[in-house]
Amino acid sequence: MTLDEDGTFTWVNCSQGGATSMGTWTSDATTLTFSYVEDQVFCPGGTLTWEYQLDGSTLTSHVVANTCSEQNGGTWEFERQT
């Protein structure tokens, strides 16, 4: 996952054969929300919201709201790559 400063993101989803998703993202002190563009394999036109915690270079997240039938919850962990 790459979160760009302009509010866009790209995400290579290994669980879906390496499909790349794109859209926009927003965040506040506790949540991170992804809005996917319509022509995506994962969550076309939908949104996915996480509560997150950032500890050093590790982001741990838990899905708290979504309009994606593919994603029903769960906890995800990401490690910053240099």
PDB file as gemmi writes it, atoms N, CA and C in Angstrom:
CRYST1    1.000    1.000    1.000  90.00  90.00  90.00 P 1                      
ATOM      1  N   MET A   1       0.846  -1.170   0.000  1.00  0.00           N  
ATOM      2  CA  MET A   1       0.000   0.000   0.000  1.00  0.00           C  
ATOM      3  C   MET A   1       0.889   1.230   0.000  1.00  0.00           C  
ATOM      4  N   THR A   2       0.567   2.174  -0.856  1.00  0.00           N  
ATOM      5  CA  THR A   2       1.271   3.449  -0.894  1.00  0.00           C  
ATOM      6  C   THR A   2       0.251   4.565  -0.717  1.00  0.00           C  
ATOM      7  N   LEU A   3       0.452   5.371   0.325  1.00  0.00           N  
ATOM      8  CA  LEU A   3      -0.404   6.533   0.583  1.00  0.00           C  
ATOM      9  C   LEU A   3       0.356   7.769   0.123  1.00  0.00           C  
ATOM     10  N   ASP A   4      -0.129   8.409  -0.915  1.00  0.00           N  
ATOM     11  CA  ASP A   4       0.543   9.592  -1.446  1.00  0.00           C  
ATOM     12  C   ASP A   4       0.053  10.862  -0.769  1.00  0.00           C  
ATOM     13  N   GLU A   5       0.925  11.871  -0.734  1.00  0.00           N  
ATOM     14  CA  GLU A   5       0.603  13.148  -0.086  1.00  0.00           C  
ATOM     15  C   GLU A   5      -0.592  13.855  -0.701  1.00  0.00           C  
ATOM     16  N   ASP A   6      -0.889  13.574  -1.978  1.00  0.00           N  
ATOM     17  CA  ASP A   6      -2.009  14.240  -2.640  1.00  0.00           C  
ATOM     18  C   ASP A   6      -3.358  13.603  -2.306  1.00  0.00           C  
ATOM     19  N   GLY A   7      -3.368  12.606  -1.379  1.00  0.00           N  
ATOM     20  CA  GLY A   7      -4.615  11.979  -0.972  1.00  0.00           C  
ATOM     21  C   GLY A   7      -5.021  10.792  -1.820  1.00  0.00           C  
ATOM     22  N   THR A   8      -4.153  10.321  -2.709  1.00  0.00           N  
ATOM     23  CA  THR A   8      -4.443   9.131  -3.495  1.00  0.00           C  
ATOM     24  C   THR A   8      -3.663   7.940  -2.924  1.00  0.00           C  
ATOM     25  N   PHE A   9      -4.105   6.742  -3.275  1.00  0.00           N  
ATOM     26  CA  PHE A   9      -3.392   5.550  -2.838  1.00  0.00           C  
ATOM     27  C   PHE A   9      -3.368   4.506  -3.944  1.00  0.00           C  
ATOM     28  N   THR A  10      -2.402   3.629  -3.865  1.00  0.00           N  
ATOM     29  CA  THR A  10      -2.368   2.411  -4.664  1.00  0.00           C  
ATOM     30  C   THR A  10      -2.112   1.264  -3.703  1.00  0.00           C  
ATOM     31  N   TRP A  11      -2.674   0.120  -4.022  1.00  0.00           N  
ATOM     32  CA  TRP A  11      -2.600  -1.027  -3.132  1.00  0.00           C  
ATOM     33  C   TRP A  11      -2.512  -2.281  -3.976  1.00  0.00           C  
ATOM     34  N   VAL A  12      -1.443  -3.025  -3.842  1.00  0.00           N  
ATOM     35  CA  VAL A  12      -1.300  -4.305  -4.522  1.00  0.00           C  
ATOM     36  C   VAL A  12      -1.799  -5.372  -3.559  1.00  0.00           C  
ATOM     37  N   ASN A  13      -2.907  -5.991  -3.899  1.00  0.00           N  
ATOM     38  CA  ASN A  13      -3.574  -6.945  -3.020  1.00  0.00           C  
ATOM     39  C   ASN A  13      -3.137  -8.362  -3.378  1.00  0.00           C  
ATOM     40  N   CYS A  14      -2.205  -8.896  -2.606  1.00  0.00           N  
ATOM     41  CA  CYS A  14      -1.676 -10.242  -2.861  1.00  0.00           C  
ATOM     42  C   CYS A  14      -2.741 -11.320  -2.724  1.00  0.00           C  
ATOM     43  N   SER A  15      -3.734 -11.106  -1.857  1.00  0.00           N  
ATOM     44  CA  SER A  15      -4.781 -12.111  -1.678  1.00  0.00           C  
ATOM     45  C   SER A  15      -5.723 -12.184  -2.875  1.00  0.00           C  
ATOM     46  N   GLN A  16      -5.619 -11.210  -3.778  1.00  0.00           N  
ATOM     47  CA  GLN A  16      -6.434 -11.233  -4.996  1.00  0.00           C  
ATOM     48  C   GLN A  16      -5.552 -11.301  -6.224  1.00  0.00           C  
ATOM     49  N   GLY A  17      -4.490 -12.088  -6.139  1.00  0.00           N  
ATOM     50  CA  GLY A  17      -3.632 -12.332  -7.291  1.00  0.00           C  
ATOM     51  C   GLY A  17      -2.793 -11.158  -7.720  1.00  0.00           C  
ATOM     52  N   GLY A  18      -2.528 -10.222  -6.830  1.00  0.00           N  
ATOM     53  CA  GLY A  18      -1.698  -9.071  -7.160  1.00  0.00           C  
ATOM     54  C   GLY A  18      -2.460  -7.934  -7.822  1.00  0.00           C  
ATOM     55  N   ALA A  19      -3.790  -7.956  -7.720  1.00  0.00           N  
ATOM     56  CA  ALA A  19      -4.599  -6.883  -8.303  1.00  0.00           C  
ATOM     57  C   ALA A  19      -4.252  -5.553  -7.646  1.00  0.00           C  
ATOM     58  N   THR A  20      -4.168  -4.507  -8.444  1.00  0.00           N  
ATOM     59  CA  THR A  20      -3.864  -3.174  -7.943  1.00  0.00           C  
ATOM     60  C   THR A  20      -5.151  -2.374  -7.801  1.00  0.00           C  
ATOM     61  N   SER A  21      -5.358  -1.807  -6.623  1.00  0.00           N  
ATOM     62  CA  SER A  21      -6.508  -0.941  -6.373  1.00  0.00           C  
ATOM     63  C   SER A  21      -6.026   0.492  -6.263  1.00  0.00           C  
ATOM     64  N   MET A  22      -6.913   1.424  -6.618  1.00  0.00           N  
ATOM     65  CA  MET A  22      -6.593   2.848  -6.541  1.00  0.00           C  
ATOM     66  C   MET A  22      -7.800   3.614  -6.031  1.00  0.00           C  
ATOM     67  N   GLY A  23      -7.534   4.789  -5.498  1.00  0.00           N  
ATOM     68  CA  GLY A  23      -8.595   5.652  -5.027  1.00  0.00           C  
ATOM     69  C   GLY A  23      -8.013   6.778  -4.210  1.00  0.00           C  
ATOM     70  N   THR A  24      -8.817   7.267  -3.279  1.00  0.00           N  
ATOM     71  CA  THR A  24      -8.377   8.357  -2.408  1.00  0.00           C  
ATOM     72  C   THR A  24      -8.459   7.891  -0.957  1.00  0.00           C  
ATOM     73  N   TRP A  25      -7.697   8.575  -0.107  1.00  0.00           N  
ATOM     74  CA  TRP A  25      -7.698   8.250   1.316  1.00  0.00           C  
ATOM     75  C   TRP A  25      -7.776   9.530   2.135  1.00  0.00           C  
ATOM     76  N   THR A  26      -8.369   9.401   3.321  1.00  0.00           N  
ATOM     77  CA  THR A  26      -8.408  10.486   4.298  1.00  0.00           C  
ATOM     78  C   THR A  26      -8.129   9.868   5.662  1.00  0.00           C  
ATOM     79  N   SER A  27      -7.667  10.695   6.590  1.00  0.00           N  
ATOM     80  CA  SER A  27      -7.419  10.187   7.934  1.00  0.00           C  
ATOM     81  C   SER A  27      -7.648  11.283   8.958  1.00  0.00           C  
ATOM     82  N   ASP A  28      -7.860  10.847  10.186  1.00  0.00           N  
ATOM     83  CA  ASP A  28      -7.866  11.743  11.330  1.00  0.00           C  
ATOM     84  C   ASP A  28      -7.038  11.067  12.415  1.00  0.00           C  
ATOM     85  N   ALA A  29      -7.188  11.449  13.636  1.00  0.00           N  
ATOM     86  CA  ALA A  29      -6.335  10.927  14.715  1.00  0.00           C  
ATOM     87  C   ALA A  29      -6.517   9.435  14.954  1.00  0.00           C  
ATOM     88  N   THR A  30      -7.677   8.870  14.596  1.00  0.00           N  
ATOM     89  CA  THR A  30      -7.927   7.459  14.904  1.00  0.00           C  
ATOM     90  C   THR A  30      -8.408   6.610  13.739  1.00  0.00           C  
ATOM     91  N   THR A  31      -8.833   7.232  12.628  1.00  0.00           N  
ATOM     92  CA  THR A  31      -9.359   6.441  11.513  1.00  0.00           C  
ATOM     93  C   THR A  31      -8.667   6.775  10.197  1.00  0.00           C  
ATOM     94  N   LEU A  32      -8.697   5.794   9.320  1.00  0.00           N  
ATOM     95  CA  LEU A  32      -8.156   5.909   7.966  1.00  0.00           C  
ATOM     96  C   LEU A  32      -9.229   5.353   7.044  1.00  0.00           C  
ATOM     97  N   THR A  33      -9.676   6.158   6.077  1.00  0.00           N  
ATOM     98  CA  THR A  33     -10.751   5.748   5.169  1.00  0.00           C  
ATOM     99  C   THR A  33     -10.252   5.743   3.731  1.00  0.00           C  
ATOM    100  N   PHE A  34     -10.514   4.622   3.047  1.00  0.00           N  
ATOM    101  CA  PHE A  34     -10.167   4.463   1.631  1.00  0.00           C  
ATOM    102  C   PHE A  34     -11.440   4.511   0.812  1.00  0.00           C  
ATOM    103  N   SER A  35     -11.437   5.318  -0.248  1.00  0.00           N  
ATOM    104  CA  SER A  35     -12.546   5.376  -1.202  1.00  0.00           C  
ATOM    105  C   SER A  35     -12.012   4.881  -2.530  1.00  0.00           C  
ATOM    106  N   TYR A  36     -12.555   3.763  -2.998  1.00  0.00           N  
ATOM    107  CA  TYR A  36     -12.069   3.104  -4.207  1.00  0.00           C  
ATOM    108  C   TYR A  36     -12.782   3.637  -5.441  1.00  0.00           C  
ATOM    109  N   VAL A  37     -12.060   3.714  -6.567  1.00  0.00           N  
ATOM    110  CA  VAL A  37     -12.677   4.121  -7.826  1.00  0.00           C  
ATOM    111  C   VAL A  37     -13.551   2.984  -8.345  1.00  0.00           C  
ATOM    112  N   GLU A  38     -14.460   3.313  -9.235  1.00  0.00           N  
ATOM    113  CA  GLU A  38     -15.479   2.371  -9.713  1.00  0.00           C  
ATOM    114  C   GLU A  38     -14.928   1.134 -10.429  1.00  0.00           C  
ATOM    115  N   ASP A  39     -13.829   1.271 -11.153  1.00  0.00           N  
ATOM    116  CA  ASP A  39     -13.380   0.155 -12.001  1.00  0.00           C  
ATOM    117  C   ASP A  39     -12.357  -0.759 -11.321  1.00  0.00           C  
ATOM    118  N   GLN A  40     -12.422  -0.871  -9.988  1.00  0.00           N  
ATOM    119  CA  GLN A  40     -11.485  -1.707  -9.243  1.00  0.00           C  
ATOM    120  C   GLN A  40     -12.014  -3.125  -9.086  1.00  0.00           C  
ATOM    121  N   VAL A  41     -11.096  -4.086  -8.977  1.00  0.00           N  
ATOM    122  CA  VAL A  41     -11.469  -5.470  -8.689  1.00  0.00           C  
ATOM    123  C   VAL A  41     -11.954  -5.573  -7.249  1.00  0.00           C  
ATOM    124  N   PHE A  42     -11.222  -4.938  -6.320  1.00  0.00           N  
ATOM    125  CA  PHE A  42     -11.583  -4.961  -4.903  1.00  0.00           C  
ATOM    126  C   PHE A  42     -12.412  -3.734  -4.573  1.00  0.00           C  
ATOM    127  N   CYS A  43     -13.597  -3.930  -4.072  1.00  0.00           N  
ATOM    128  CA  CYS A  43     -14.451  -2.858  -3.549  1.00  0.00           C  
ATOM    129  C   CYS A  43     -14.722  -1.734  -4.549  1.00  0.00           C  
ATOM    130  N   PRO A  44     -15.190  -2.042  -5.764  1.00  0.00           N  
ATOM    131  CA  PRO A  44     -15.431  -0.985  -6.747  1.00  0.00           C  
ATOM    132  C   PRO A  44     -16.436   0.059  -6.266  1.00  0.00           C  
ATOM    133  N   GLY A  45     -15.979   1.314  -6.213  1.00  0.00           N  
ATOM    134  CA  GLY A  45     -16.833   2.425  -5.805  1.00  0.00           C  
ATOM    135  C   GLY A  45     -17.177   2.458  -4.325  1.00  0.00           C  
ATOM    136  N   GLY A  46     -16.565   1.598  -3.539  1.00  0.00           N  
ATOM    137  CA  GLY A  46     -16.909   1.510  -2.121  1.00  0.00           C  
ATOM    138  C   GLY A  46     -15.909   2.191  -1.221  1.00  0.00           C  
ATOM    139  N   THR A  47     -16.159   2.084   0.075  1.00  0.00           N  
ATOM    140  CA  THR A  47     -15.249   2.651   1.066  1.00  0.00           C  
ATOM    141  C   THR A  47     -14.926   1.599   2.127  1.00  0.00           C  
ATOM    142  N   LEU A  48     -13.770   1.773   2.735  1.00  0.00           N  
ATOM    143  CA  LEU A  48     -13.297   0.905   3.804  1.00  0.00           C  
ATOM    144  C   LEU A  48     -12.671   1.797   4.867  1.00  0.00           C  
ATOM    145  N   THR A  49     -13.145   1.707   6.106  1.00  0.00           N  
ATOM    146  CA  THR A  49     -12.630   2.550   7.185  1.00  0.00           C  
ATOM    147  C   THR A  49     -12.015   1.685   8.273  1.00  0.00           C  
ATOM    148  N   TRP A  50     -10.821   2.073   8.686  1.00  0.00           N  
ATOM    149  CA  TRP A  50     -10.085   1.393   9.744  1.00  0.00           C  
ATOM    150  C   TRP A  50      -9.922   2.315  10.935  1.00  0.00           C  
ATOM    151  N   GLU A  51      -9.931   1.753  12.128  1.00  0.00           N  
ATOM    152  CA  GLU A  51      -9.317   2.405  13.277  1.00  0.00           C  
ATOM    153  C   GLU A  51      -7.877   1.930  13.241  1.00  0.00           C  
ATOM    154  N   TYR A  52      -6.934   2.831  13.478  1.00  0.00           N  
ATOM    155  CA  TYR A  52      -5.545   2.436  13.337  1.00  0.00           C  
ATOM    156  C   TYR A  52      -4.698   2.938  14.496  1.00  0.00           C  
ATOM    157  N   GLN A  53      -3.550   2.285  14.620  1.00  0.00           N  
ATOM    158  CA  GLN A  53      -2.539   2.700  15.585  1.00  0.00           C  
ATOM    159  C   GLN A  53      -1.201   2.638  14.868  1.00  0.00           C  
ATOM    160  N   LEU A  54      -0.429   3.695  14.974  1.00  0.00           N  
ATOM    161  CA  LEU A  54       0.893   3.759  14.359  1.00  0.00           C  
ATOM    162  C   LEU A  54       1.927   3.714  15.468  1.00  0.00           C  
ATOM    163  N   ASP A  55       2.784   2.697  15.429  1.00  0.00           N  
ATOM    164  CA  ASP A  55       3.828   2.516  16.421  1.00  0.00           C  
ATOM    165  C   ASP A  55       5.150   2.385  15.678  1.00  0.00           C  
ATOM    166  N   GLY A  56       5.918   3.473  15.631  1.00  0.00           N  
ATOM    167  CA  GLY A  56       7.157   3.470  14.852  1.00  0.00           C  
ATOM    168  C   GLY A  56       6.840   3.285  13.381  1.00  0.00           C  
ATOM    169  N   SER A  57       7.339   2.207  12.792  1.00  0.00           N  
ATOM    170  CA  SER A  57       7.103   1.953  11.366  1.00  0.00           C  
ATOM    171  C   SER A  57       6.008   0.916  11.135  1.00  0.00           C  
ATOM    172  N   THR A  58       5.264   0.563  12.190  1.00  0.00           N  
ATOM    173  CA  THR A  58       4.205  -0.437  12.063  1.00  0.00           C  
ATOM    174  C   THR A  58       2.837   0.206  12.228  1.00  0.00           C  
ATOM    175  N   LEU A  59       1.974  -0.024  11.252  1.00  0.00           N  
ATOM    176  CA  LEU A  59       0.590   0.437  11.306  1.00  0.00           C  
ATOM    177  C   LEU A  59      -0.288  -0.796  11.515  1.00  0.00           C  
ATOM    178  N   THR A  60      -1.045  -0.808  12.606  1.00  0.00           N  
ATOM    179  CA  THR A  60      -1.987  -1.885  12.881  1.00  0.00           C  
ATOM    180  C   THR A  60      -3.383  -1.307  12.730  1.00  0.00           C  
ATOM    181  N   SER A  61      -4.247  -2.033  12.014  1.00  0.00           N  
ATOM    182  CA  SER A  61      -5.576  -1.495  11.738  1.00  0.00           C  
ATOM    183  C   SER A  61      -6.641  -2.560  11.952  1.00  0.00           C  
ATOM    184  N   HIS A  62      -7.844  -2.077  12.249  1.00  0.00           N  
ATOM    185  CA  HIS A  62      -9.004  -2.942  12.389  1.00  0.00           C  
ATOM    186  C   HIS A  62     -10.158  -2.304  11.617  1.00  0.00           C  
ATOM    187  N   VAL A  63     -10.795  -3.082  10.749  1.00  0.00           N  
ATOM    188  CA  VAL A  63     -11.906  -2.577   9.946  1.00  0.00           C  
ATOM    189  C   VAL A  63     -13.092  -2.275  10.859  1.00  0.00           C  
ATOM    190  N   VAL A  64     -13.595  -1.031  10.771  1.00  0.00           N  
ATOM    191  CA  VAL A  64     -14.740  -0.630  11.599  1.00  0.00           C  
ATOM    192  C   VAL A  64     -15.970  -0.280  10.777  1.00  0.00           C  
ATOM    193  N   ALA A  65     -15.795  -0.040   9.477  1.00  0.00           N  
ATOM    194  CA  ALA A  65     -16.935   0.251   8.602  1.00  0.00           C  
ATOM    195  C   ALA A  65     -16.517  -0.029   7.166  1.00  0.00           C  
ATOM    196  N   ASN A  66     -17.463  -0.559   6.387  1.00  0.00           N  
ATOM    197  CA  ASN A  66     -17.151  -0.773   4.973  1.00  0.00           C  
ATOM    198  C   ASN A  66     -18.417  -0.941   4.165  1.00  0.00           C  
ATOM    199  N   THR A  67     -18.284  -0.650   2.890  1.00  0.00           N  
ATOM    200  CA  THR A  67     -19.360  -0.898   1.935  1.00  0.00           C  
ATOM    201  C   THR A  67     -18.912  -1.951   0.934  1.00  0.00           C  
ATOM    202  N   CYS A  68     -17.859  -2.678   1.266  1.00  0.00           N  
ATOM    203  CA  CYS A  68     -17.269  -3.689   0.395  1.00  0.00           C  
ATOM    204  C   CYS A  68     -17.743  -5.065   0.827  1.00  0.00           C  
ATOM    205  N   SER A  69     -18.421  -5.761  -0.022  1.00  0.00           N  
ATOM    206  CA  SER A  69     -18.881  -7.095   0.357  1.00  0.00           C  
ATOM    207  C   SER A  69     -17.722  -8.060   0.539  1.00  0.00           C  
ATOM    208  N   GLU A  70     -16.561  -7.777  -0.076  1.00  0.00           N  
ATOM    209  CA  GLU A  70     -15.404  -8.663   0.016  1.00  0.00           C  
ATOM    210  C   GLU A  70     -14.730  -8.603   1.376  1.00  0.00           C  
ATOM    211  N   GLN A  71     -14.881  -7.513   2.108  1.00  0.00           N  
ATOM    212  CA  GLN A  71     -14.141  -7.301   3.353  1.00  0.00           C  
ATOM    213  C   GLN A  71     -15.115  -7.153   4.504  1.00  0.00           C  
ATOM    214  N   ASN A  72     -15.115  -8.127   5.411  1.00  0.00           N  
ATOM    215  CA  ASN A  72     -16.061  -8.100   6.521  1.00  0.00           C  
ATOM    216  C   ASN A  72     -15.445  -7.737   7.857  1.00  0.00           C  
ATOM    217  N   GLY A  73     -14.209  -7.371   7.899  1.00  0.00           N  
ATOM    218  CA  GLY A  73     -13.569  -6.999   9.155  1.00  0.00           C  
ATOM    219  C   GLY A  73     -12.172  -7.559   9.233  1.00  0.00           C  
ATOM    220  N   GLY A  74     -11.680  -7.623  10.429  1.00  0.00           N  
ATOM    221  CA  GLY A  74     -10.359  -8.190  10.630  1.00  0.00           C  
ATOM    222  C   GLY A  74      -9.337  -7.138  10.996  1.00  0.00           C  
ATOM    223  N   THR A  75      -8.194  -7.639  11.426  1.00  0.00           N  
ATOM    224  CA  THR A  75      -7.079  -6.789  11.793  1.00  0.00           C  
ATOM    225  C   THR A  75      -5.962  -6.991  10.793  1.00  0.00           C  
ATOM    226  N   TRP A  76      -5.382  -5.904  10.336  1.00  0.00           N  
ATOM    227  CA  TRP A  76      -4.300  -5.947   9.354  1.00  0.00           C  
ATOM    228  C   TRP A  76      -3.107  -5.214   9.932  1.00  0.00           C  
ATOM    229  N   GLU A  77      -1.912  -5.658   9.569  1.00  0.00           N  
ATOM    230  CA  GLU A  77      -0.695  -4.997  10.025  1.00  0.00           C  
ATOM    231  C   GLU A  77       0.199  -4.714   8.826  1.00  0.00           C  
ATOM    232  N   PHE A  78       0.749  -3.511   8.804  1.00  0.00           N  
ATOM    233  CA  PHE A  78       1.621  -3.069   7.711  1.00  0.00           C  
ATOM    234  C   PHE A  78       2.939  -2.565   8.299  1.00  0.00           C  
ATOM    235  N   GLU A  79       4.014  -2.817   7.599  1.00  0.00           N  
ATOM    236  CA  GLU A  79       5.333  -2.359   8.004  1.00  0.00           C  
ATOM    237  C   GLU A  79       5.854  -1.389   6.948  1.00  0.00           C  
ATOM    238  N   ARG A  80       6.304  -0.203   7.388  1.00  0.00           N  
ATOM    239  CA  ARG A  80       6.812   0.811   6.457  1.00  0.00           C  
ATOM    240  C   ARG A  80       8.044   0.276   5.729  1.00  0.00           C  
ATOM    241  N   GLN A  81       8.058   0.463   4.426  1.00  0.00           N  
ATOM    242  CA  GLN A  81       9.186   0.070   3.586  1.00  0.00           C  
ATOM    243  C   GLN A  81       9.956   1.313   3.193  1.00  0.00           C  
ATOM    244  N   THR A  82      11.267   1.214   3.192  1.00  0.00           N  
ATOM    245  CA  THR A  82      12.093   2.376   2.822  1.00  0.00           C  
ATOM    246  C   THR A  82      12.509   2.306   1.385  1.00  0.00           C  
TER     247      THR A  82                                                      
END                                                                             
